[in-house]
Amino acid sequence: MRASQSLISLASVLTLVVMIQITSGQSLINLIRTCLDSARDDPNIDYAFCTSSLQAATAPTLQGLNIISITLLQNNITDTRCFIKQLIRNTTPEEPYLRECLSDCLELFSDAIPSAKEAMRHFIMKRYDDANVKISSIMEGATTCEDGFKERKGLVSPLTNRNHHVFELSAITLSLMHVIQTRSG
């Protein structure tokens, strides 16, 4: 086992120990089971990211965890949009392609904000297929944003980590919705 894997495993165990002290037993079991199942079933979901993202969750149900997941996604999208605006302000005239890519990403993330709000409404109304479409569009937007930077050789995306977080939070949300749909028949 590599040292980085050991550290991730140790961090996961420590996170779980802290979560045991913070959350109720049933909430913790739901959280652990959800993250384990999601990470096992979907290669886009990292167990450590899932548990660290949802560790503040005290929701006793999968529905509650998914509401928290969508809220985290909304907050991440909004923060990334603000970050992109700052990057655009800081670009120089000598960087027109970078500015163009950032402007495209700003549009994608601007569109994602109402999509996330609509996804939350659909989820609460148990219109899971509609919520799934909205979350999938957000996921696609993060991928499209990242791919735009790859079109020009030598251009490095300043949004790689943020795009990945949006993608992974979307994957967690979709995975939770799938479990909820499967259990509700």
C-alpha positions in Angstrom: 0.0 0.0 0.0 1.4 3.4 -0.9 1.9 6.0 1.7 -0.8 8.3 0.2 -3.3 5.4 0.4 -2.4 4.8 4.0 -2.9 8.5 4.8 -6.3 8.4 3.0 -7.3 5.3 4.9 -6.1 6.9 8.2 -8.0 10.1 7.4 -11.1 8.1 6.6 -10.9 6.2 9.9 -10.3 9.4 11.8 -13.2 11.1 10.0 -15.4 8.2 11.0 -14.3 8.4 14.7 -15.1 12.1 14.8 -18.4 11.4 13.0 -19.3 8.8 15.7 -19.0 11.4 18.3 -20.9 14.0 16.4 -23.8 12.2 14.8 -26.4 9.8 16.1 -25.8 6.0 15.5 -28.5 5.6 12.9 -27.4 8.7 10.9 -23.8 7.5 11.0 -24.7 4.1 9.8 -26.7 5.6 6.9 -23.8 7.9 6.0 -21.2 5.2 6.1 -23.4 2.7 4.2 -24.3 5.3 1.6 -20.7 6.4 1.0 -19.4 2.8 0.8 -22.2 1.7 -1.5 -21.8 4.8 -3.7 -18.1 4.5 -4.0 -18.3 0.8 -4.7 -21.0 1.2 -7.4 -19.8 4.4 -9.1 -16.2 5.0 -10.1 -16.8 8.7 -10.1 -17.3 8.7 -6.3 -14.4 8.7 -3.9 -15.3 7.3 -0.4 -13.1 9.8 1.4 -14.6 12.7 -0.5 -18.1 11.4 0.1 -17.7 11.1 3.9 -15.8 14.4 4.2 -18.6 16.1 2.2 -21.4 14.7 4.2 -19.7 14.4 7.6 -21.7 17.3 9.1 -24.9 15.5 8.2 -27.1 14.7 11.1 -30.0 13.7 8.8 -31.4 10.3 9.9 -32.7 9.5 6.3 -31.3 9.1 2.9 -33.6 11.9 1.7 -32.0 14.1 4.3 -28.5 13.2 3.2 -29.5 13.9 -0.4 -30.9 17.3 0.5 -27.5 18.1 2.2 -25.7 16.8 -0.9 -27.7 19.1 -3.2 -27.1 22.0 -0.9 -23.4 21.3 -0.9 -23.5 21.2 -4.7 -25.4 24.5 -4.8 -22.9 26.2 -2.5 -20.0 24.8 -4.5 -21.4 26.0 -7.8 -22.0 29.5 -6.4 -18.5 29.7 -5.0 -17.0 28.5 -8.2 -19.0 31.0 -10.2 -17.6 33.8 -8.0 -14.1 32.4 -8.3 -14.4 32.5 -12.1 -15.6 36.1 -12.1 -12.5 37.0 -10.1 -10.2 35.1 -12.5 -11.8 36.9 -15.5 -11.1 40.3 -13.8 -7.5 39.3 -13.3 -6.8 38.1 -16.9 -4.7 40.3 -19.1 -5.3 41.3 -22.7 -2.5 39.0 -23.7 -4.7 36.0 -22.6 -7.7 36.1 -24.9 -8.2 32.4 -25.1 -8.0 32.0 -21.3 -10.6 34.8 -21.0 -12.8 33.0 -23.6 -12.6 29.7 -21.7 -13.3 31.4 -18.4 -16.3 33.2 -19.9 -17.7 30.0 -21.3 -17.3 28.4 -17.8 -19.0 31.4 -16.2 -22.0 30.9 -18.5 -22.1 27.2 -17.6 -21.9 27.8 -13.9 -24.4 30.6 -14.1 -26.8 28.2 -15.8 -26.0 25.6 -13.1 -27.3 27.7 -10.2 -31.0 27.7 -11.2 -30.6 24.0 -12.3 -29.4 23.1 -8.8 -32.4 25.0 -7.3 -34.8 23.2 -9.7 -33.2 19.9 -8.8 -33.8 20.5 -5.1 -37.5 21.3 -5.8 -37.9 18.3 -8.0 -36.3 16.1 -5.4 -38.4 17.4 -2.6 -41.5 16.8 -4.7 -40.2 13.2 -5.4 -39.8 13.9 -9.1 -36.5 12.0 -9.1 -36.2 11.7 -12.9 -36.5 15.5 -13.3 -34.0 16.1 -10.5 -31.7 13.6 -12.2 -31.8 15.5 -15.5 -30.9 18.8 -13.7 -28.0 17.2 -11.7 -26.8 15.5 -14.9 -26.7 18.8 -16.7 -24.6 20.3 -13.9 -22.2 17.4 -14.1 -22.0 17.8 -17.9 -21.4 21.6 -17.5 -18.4 21.0 -15.2 -16.9 18.5 -17.8 -17.6 20.9 -20.7 -15.9 23.7 -18.8 -12.8 21.6 -18.1 -12.7 20.3 -21.7 -12.6 23.8 -23.1 -9.1 24.4 -21.6 -7.8 21.2 -23.1 -8.5 22.5 -26.7 -5.5 24.7 -26.6 -2.2 23.0 -26.1 -0.3 24.2 -23.1 -3.2 25.9 -21.5 -3.8 24.7 -17.9 -7.2 25.0 -16.4 -7.3 27.0 -13.2 -10.6 25.2 -12.4 -9.6 21.6 -12.5 -10.2 20.9 -8.8 -13.4 22.9 -8.6 -14.8 21.2 -11.7 -13.9 17.8 -10.2 -15.6 18.7 -7.0 -18.8 19.7 -8.8 -18.6 16.6 -10.8 -18.1 14.4 -7.8 -20.8 16.1 -5.7 -23.2 15.6 -8.6 -22.2 11.9 -8.8 -22.9 11.5 -5.1 -26.3 13.2 -5.5 -27.2 11.0 -8.4 -26.1 7.9 -6.5 -28.2 8.8 -3.5 -31.2 9.5 -5.7 -30.8 6.1 -7.4 -30.8 4.4 -4.0 -33.9 6.3 -2.9 -35.7 5.5 -6.2 -34.8 1.8 -5.9 -36.0 1.6 -2.3 -39.2 3.5 -3.0 -40.2 1.1 -5.7 
